[in-house]
């Protein structure tokens, strides 16, 4: 364990050998920078130590994989190492989170700094180095001396699952040089005794930091395990951090609140009895000094649309979770609380696109209660439920609107622990600002999705949309992650959010506009926060807090009912009141849904039948000749998915396809804006953050610019193109339309393969992938200019990687027999995207790989390229 990246593996993993020669590491414990052959330093071993410490505490490996290739892929992936929910938010958990940062600059700078934090976990300081004589050959090893027969097997890899011949070795898989560059250790005074007495011949080359860690690791591990046992026994992960202030408690030590709410706050069509009066027990906290180092906020500015309201249309959805959803809370008693049931929202309402920020709070209320008060673009926190209601009332007064709440028996100032004895809510027809109901919150958070998270069912997508236990236990500026399909930021993660409802069990049948019970002991909070584990950061996850509680992990966002009689008076250019300075956009700033907006016209080069093979190919189209090919993948293709049934497809028409993905410069020239999250990449990078409807609108605009037939009829559209445009319907004129359009899924794969039949159009060995695609192994987790890498045989660039690409087709299973010019089914729920992106692993960046998105989804890794049928 002198070099934590080279560790002996026992049990079922005994077949995984430490490689020598090209790259010295054990992939299960190797830091990302070592595998990528980047610069290494003192923080490199911190990552490996963190993995070992996590495994010591939990008794199981931190990373589980089916192959060595997958092990490496997980290590170099930007996704954080998962910390068990029992440890998340605890002092030990915070240490592990910092030690396991994928970015070395975010870890402890050296072993001394990590040891300093670990020492605070124990009742007494640890003195290091610990003096002692050299170990004799007969003495047992003080570290790692467990007999093999007593080691509990670890189910990380099945025996014989490593080293697939087609994938190559661990080093060659990443395109490494013959010899890895290693940091040169400093020489030290050798230990006393003969070489035979020394436990390792390299002992004379151990750095001071490593020696300190070596001598202290046994004691540290014992303390860490003891702390973990205490935390696991006493912790209740559902309880928010300790509050400040509160009302007088009753004789049993529980807060008591009268049920003086208006009749309009009754449950929907059906209701359950109020929740039990017993509040969850508080979690005892072990004090620890936070890791040193300057705070770092995302370099990207807060998106402008994060400070605006989004109009949410009335509708019906399934609230709660399916019984088999991973992470669903099925504990006995009241925590079995996600019963799935139909909910109808009958009123359109506006909801703030982000959590209320510190700047917005300070503008309205004149103070800043936040624990992280130095970050004005971060969510306001340390706000209790009463103070959130007070904010809504003040904001309503400033905008000349009706106040939705009557607060009685209040003491203290808002932002300083204000509490009240009762509240009367004037109901959902109130025209002022208010908290969303729990049902409205989940309806907006899901945004039409039905998976555990609005980014998908796989929790690995969570890092793209949420600040959770990867966030170093602090809030982040709003809008720093990708929004959901309806344009809401941070609906999951960053801080928990207050809702109106008292907590109770869900009804078993359908309800309309539920408001929760008339009284209770705790209010519902939703969305998870900065310290939450992945299981808690789900659309259906429910938690509770007493109304007087204030926490650095708890904030809110405001809603406002869309009153039909007010809609004609809306003027997008004239905000109405006290919030009109831009600190928080008002609902009156929203555009009224209308027909497809007009788009500017620009000159775009006509399709060309040849490609230059240079980066300026973004301005060119390639003619694809009609033909027949095998779509899908053979049954023996590595990483094949079940929906890739191989079948014969005939493309009967010649068509043009843009040689590259549409760039940001091309989009701006035609549409007048740039929705891209990676806008700093430049005009030659692919445009992204584009919905399927917006891709169709671009094709129509391109057709108009060249005097061609428009292939799509879009109806019932609202929001400008490039600003999360959505439509009611979209009809297609068919493949004989001579204007620009999206390629069908079959046309896309036919063009991507370019006559090849292997997994990648560069060959059957995945080592060629980095020559043709920007993927997780070479992209640095960002987009890149188009046309830089090698094109396929037909002159098309980036058909794999860089960004996913929209196609026309609704998703369905492939047919079993031959087909001609397939267009997909008439209607289902999701459209097909193809090609993989910069943040995808090897199995995903294949010619046959299929994925899906809801048509109103916008992603920083999702773009498109247009096609056009060639005239006969």
C-alpha angles and dihedrals in degrees: 000000000000088000108033093202089066108058131161112244122211138183119027089352093061089108090065104091127193105253121231132191107035102033126002109216146098105238093217090064103025120119118237094245091055092051091046090047091236127147112300131199145150092314091058094077091043089070093051091046090051091055091050093047091049090051091048092052098043100033094230137081117273093221123044121189141163096224142016090251090056090048090056092044091054092048095051092040115107089229111111125245109264115247114206112254091241089064100036112112094010121116091252090047091052090053091051092047091055094043091051099050110137089218107072091210089064095054129083107294093229144347094271091061093049092045090052091059093043091054090060090063091069131070091240133034118261114234112217136225093036110213120234143137121270115276114259120225089253096049118094117251112261092215128041095358096137112134113246092237090060098049113109109237115251117220097214099118134012114238112268095016094116137091104028103198093226092055099052128214126321092257099045090047089069096041093247125174122249094269128029119232109242129190110255111240121224120249118246137188108285119242119260117263136055123302089255090061094053117096094220134019090224093059092106091062100052113124121235092252094052093047091051090051093046096054093044101041097088093052092041093051092050091051093045092051091048091050091048091052090052092048094047091050098045105029127106106189092197094067114093119227118288116295132223122227127000145171127279112287126227127245092280094052095255126123114249125208127185119235095236098144126128121265089252090074094071121127118267124262091319133022142189129220116275119277119268114279094234111104120213113269118259119253114239109234126216108218117238133170109244117248113274123247138092119291114252123205123194111278092224115091121244107273112252092232091058089075095053137080123253121215110232115200121223116261149130127268142162109263119202127023139290116259092250098049110129111246094021111152107243099160119144116268125009097351091072084087111134100084106163114239139156117263126188120204106200099184129065109234140184120233127188109255091226139023114280106275130221089249092054092048092048092049092053103032104027098232140065119228095178122128088215092049094154092074108069093176091055122093115278109248138174085067119134126211094262091052091051089055090048090052090053091051094048092047089051092051092049090054094044093248134138115275110237098201135057107200119198135188094017126169131184130022126289106262092026101072101289115183133181136195099225145001134204117205117204091212140248093305090067109120096211134083119289143155115278117251116247090254093050090049094053093042090055093041094053092046091194096318125122102195126102090265129022089242092060144282096288111086090214088081090062096090089063094060110023145049103220132139090335090068100085089246097289135101122257132212111283119257095030093123132051116285125234120260092276094051101260118144126210096002082145120044135352095084134354113254130226119233129189099249130101108227121262139137117287119256117254096229137048119294137190122225096339117202101181127245124323094248142008145140103258136033125225120257122189145194106039126254147238094292098039122118122232094265090060096046097078133118092244098044113122128195136167142220135181110257093244095053120115121193139169085232098054131080138132148223127223132237135196129195115242103238108206093215090058098049099086090054094059113120114186091204100047116064111201111223154337096345093054095103090086096257088114121003112229127230088252089069093067120107116242112245108261142156122300108306120241117257130206119255123234137172113264122183116257118250114281124206093219135057123217097214090229132107091262087071086101086087094052138079125211122220111233113202121223116261149129127268143161109263119202127023137292117256092250096054111123113250092009116167126221093245094062098085106168114238139156118264128186120204104202100185132061110236140180121238125189109254091229140021114279107275130223089247092054092048093049092048092054105030103030099233142060119231094179121130089205092054091139089066090077142238093301094059121093118271112243139171087070123141122220090253090053091052088055091048090052090052091051091048090050090051091050091048090058098038093250132140115276110238098201135058110203118192136181094020128166136180119042120278108273092026099081097289115193131182138198096228140002123196126191124218091214138249092300090066108113096207128090120288143153116281117251115248090254092050090050095053093042090055094041094053092047091195096319126121101195128103090261126029088233092062146286095289112082090213087084092061097093090058092062108022143047103226139151092287097058110012103082087228095291142091122267135207112282123249097028100111126060115291124226123261092278095051099259118141129212096003082147121045134351095084135355114252129225118233130191099247130101108227122262140137117286119257118253097229137048119295137186123223096342117201100184125242123323095248141349130139108277139037127227122254123189145195106039125246146243093284097049128106128234098273091055098049096071132120092243098043114120128195135171140220136183107254093244093051117121120193136175087230097048127092138130147220124224128236133198130198112242115238115254 
